[in-house]
Amino acid sequence: MQTFGHRIQALRRELGYSQRKLGTLIGATGPTIFNWESDTTQPDRIRRSLLESAAEALNTTVDYLIWGKGDAHPNEPFPMQRVRAVDDGEYQDDDEGEVRIPVYDVRLQAGPGAQPPEFIETLERLTFKSSWLRKKRLREADLRIVTVEGDSMVPTLWGGDKVAVNINQRNVVDGRVFALAYGNDLRIKRLFWLADGRLRIVSDHKAYAEEIVNSEEIDRVVIIGQVMHKMGEGGL
């Protein structure tokens, strides 16, 4: 069962914040955040104004932080601040129980990475069964379809494959494939949290060395979302 501390830690890690950085954003200290995350300090002993600042910094609500009520990220936009959608962003559900998810003009590098674009433009819409989304416990509004480039995720993902990214799932699940921004690069990789707080970034192609992001560099990592489905030659 998730506690107040677990929720704070998970949301902080989603955003790539250190405890010190989160503390700075809300007017607290790193040790204060540590006490929250270890559940040493319970929310009923924290000023309401500080909880509200924490909720704002973590893109969530006070009710979610304290009680776990509602969505972690209600009305969450696409998480990269430099990227915006230029279409109306609406999702179309027809009478046959299908939804049409927009495809964005973004290519995630399964390789060294590439400069993220300033804009995302809808190129087309792909049709998914509503029953499939329900089975996977996905919401159409949380899905973004983008294209893979490079060969570092072969045989799982090949260049030209399209993947559906759930932008509402930014908690790193060890061993799963995620879209992420690291510095100025957009990437698609397999991720693992290490016990000491470092992030392990792994390619499926054995010719590519894994990367370790130290705690001092973790602020440069933004988790965009988990890859939930692929269309192409590889296989998740």
Summary of the structure (lengths in Angstrom):
residues: 236
radius of gyration: 18.4
end to end distance: 28.2
largest distance: 53.5
contacts: 707
relative contact order: 0.14
helix: 25%
strand: 30%
